[in-house]
Amino acid sequence: MKKFLLILAILAIIALPAMAQDTIIDPVTVDNILMVGVFGGFGVIAITELLKRLLKTQGKLSVILSIVVSLGVTAAYLAINEIFTILSFAIYSVIVALAANGIYLFPKSRNG
């Protein structure tokens, strides 16, 4: 799990300078990628859950699968809407992957 968090931190560090420039992150685009997706209304979380059940993955493999799905759906969404650039892909991919993996759940109490 520490390696996973290190990779996410590195990706975030790469994205931060881009966000500090004139790049504007549209929260509506992030929501669209997460909820609507590109495959008949299946968003990132729905596609990930479907694949997890079909492939019967658990643990770290499920997180890796979620990141791969996040990258694919983000790339497809940006390409379809003709807003794909390497910079926007990197930034939106990090944000979508963090949201899809419930990054807000990681800081847990270590008591008990």
C-alpha positions in Angstrom: 0.0 0.0 0.0 2.9 2.3 0.7 4.2 1.9 -2.9 0.7 2.8 -4.2 0.6 5.9 -2.1 4.1 6.9 -3.3 3.0 6.5 -6.9 -0.1 8.6 -6.3 2.1 11.3 -4.6 4.5 11.3 -7.5 1.6 11.7 -10.0 0.2 14.5 -7.9 3.6 16.3 -7.7 3.8 16.1 -11.5 0.3 17.5 -11.8 0.8 20.4 -9.3 3.0 22.6 -11.5 0.6 22.2 -14.3 -2.3 23.3 -12.2 -0.3 26.3 -11.0 0.0 27.5 -14.5 -2.9 28.6 -16.7 -4.5 25.2 -16.7 -8.0 25.3 -15.5 -9.5 22.2 -13.9 -13.2 22.0 -14.6 -15.0 20.1 -11.8 -17.9 19.4 -14.2 -15.6 17.5 -16.5 -14.3 15.4 -13.5 -17.9 14.7 -12.5 -18.8 13.7 -16.1 -15.8 11.4 -16.3 -16.7 9.8 -13.0 -20.4 9.5 -13.4 -21.3 9.5 -17.1 -18.2 8.0 -18.6 -18.2 7.2 -22.3 -19.6 3.7 -22.5 -23.3 3.9 -22.5 -23.6 5.7 -19.3 -21.2 3.5 -17.3 -18.8 5.7 -15.3 -15.4 4.8 -13.9 -16.7 3.3 -10.7 -19.4 1.2 -12.5 -16.9 -0.2 -15.1 -14.3 -0.9 -12.3 -16.9 -2.8 -10.2 -18.1 -4.8 -13.3 -14.5 -5.8 -14.1 -13.7 -6.6 -10.5 -16.6 -9.0 -10.4 -15.8 -10.6 -13.8 -12.1 -11.0 -13.0 -12.6 -11.7 -9.3 -9.9 -9.3 -8.2 -9.2 -8.2 -4.6 -6.9 -5.9 -2.8 -4.0 -4.2 -4.6 -5.0 -5.7 -8.0 -8.4 -4.0 -7.6 -6.7 -0.7 -7.1 -4.5 -1.2 -10.1 -7.5 -2.2 -12.2 -9.3 1.0 -11.0 -6.4 3.1 -12.0 -6.2 1.5 -15.5 -9.9 2.0 -16.0 -9.6 5.7 -14.8 -6.8 6.3 -17.3 -8.8 4.7 -20.2 -12.1 6.4 -19.5 -10.4 9.8 -19.0 -8.5 9.4 -22.3 -11.6 8.4 -24.1 -13.7 11.2 -22.6 -11.2 13.9 -23.4 -10.7 12.6 -26.9 -14.4 12.4 -27.6 -14.9 16.0 -26.4 -11.9 17.1 -28.3 -10.1 18.5 -25.3 -7.3 15.9 -25.1 -3.8 17.2 -24.4 -1.1 15.3 -22.6 -1.3 17.9 -19.8 -5.0 17.7 -19.4 -4.9 13.9 -19.6 -2.3 13.8 -16.8 -4.2 16.1 -14.5 -7.6 14.7 -15.0 -6.3 11.1 -14.7 -4.8 11.8 -11.3 -7.9 13.5 -10.1 -10.2 10.8 -11.4 -8.0 8.0 -10.1 -7.9 9.5 -6.7 -11.6 10.0 -6.6 -12.4 6.6 -8.0 -10.2 4.9 -5.4 -11.7 6.8 -2.5 -8.5 8.6 -1.5 -10.5 10.4 1.2 -10.7 7.0 3.0 -7.0 6.5 3.4 -6.3 8.6 6.5 -7.8 6.1 9.0 -7.3 6.0 12.7 -4.6 3.5 13.7 -6.1 2.9 17.1 -7.5 -0.4 18.1 
